[in-house]
Amino acid sequence: MPECLAHIWILWKDVYLERESGFGVQMLKVRDIMGWANAFQVSLLPFEIECIQAIDREFVGAHDGHSQPESKGKQPRSGAGR
């Protein structure tokens, strides 16, 4: 992971620790991430939310044994047009 994105890894780990447990690992939804951000007064950019979700997709896929390379799954938007 590029050093400039290291903070996103830390954000994902912080959100992950607040993940609800149940029957298997469920992917984080935007409402989960935003709920965490609101509770801890953290301002997130849309790109950061998308990156957190991309990391989580890989984590859940690996945990379930069905991991796909990121290039075949949904990728974060480039931020073009902002």
C-alpha positions in Angstrom: 0.0 0.0 0.0 1.4 3.4 -0.9 2.5 5.4 2.2 0.1 8.2 1.2 -2.8 5.8 1.8 -1.6 4.3 5.1 -4.2 6.4 7.0 -6.9 4.6 5.1 -5.6 1.2 6.4 -5.7 2.6 9.9 -9.3 3.9 9.4 -10.4 0.5 8.1 -8.8 -1.2 11.2 -10.6 1.2 13.5 -14.0 0.7 11.8 -13.3 -3.1 11.7 -13.0 -3.2 15.5 -16.5 -1.8 15.8 -17.9 -4.4 13.3 -21.0 -6.3 14.6 -20.4 -10.0 14.8 -23.0 -12.6 13.8 -23.2 -15.4 11.3 -19.9 -14.9 9.5 -18.2 -11.7 8.5 -20.4 -9.2 6.7 -19.1 -6.5 4.4 -19.2 -3.0 5.9 -21.9 -0.8 4.4 -21.6 3.0 4.0 -24.0 3.4 7.0 -21.6 1.4 9.2 -18.7 3.5 8.1 -20.6 6.8 8.5 -22.0 5.7 11.9 -18.4 5.1 13.1 -17.2 8.4 11.6 -20.1 10.3 13.3 -19.5 8.5 16.7 -15.8 9.4 16.7 -16.2 12.8 14.9 -14.1 11.8 12.0 -14.6 13.5 8.7 -14.2 11.2 5.7 -14.0 12.0 2.0 -16.1 9.9 -0.4 -12.8 8.5 -1.8 -11.8 7.3 1.7 -15.1 5.6 2.2 -14.7 3.8 -1.1 -11.2 2.7 -0.2 -12.3 1.4 3.2 -15.0 -0.6 1.4 -12.5 -1.9 -1.1 -10.2 -3.1 1.7 -13.2 -4.7 3.5 -14.3 -6.5 0.3 -10.8 -8.1 0.1 -10.9 -9.0 3.8 -14.3 -10.5 3.7 -13.5 -12.4 0.5 -10.3 -13.8 2.0 -12.1 -14.7 5.2 -14.8 -16.5 3.3 -12.2 -18.1 0.9 -13.7 -16.4 -2.1 -11.3 -13.5 -2.6 -11.2 -11.9 -6.0 -8.4 -9.6 -7.1 -9.5 -6.0 -6.7 -9.2 -5.5 -10.5 -12.1 -7.9 -11.0 -14.3 -6.3 -8.3 -15.7 -2.9 -7.8 -12.9 -0.3 -7.7 -12.9 3.1 -6.0 -13.8 5.9 -8.3 -11.0 8.1 -9.4 -12.6 11.3 -8.1 -12.8 12.6 -11.7 -15.4 15.3 -12.1 -15.1 16.7 -8.6 
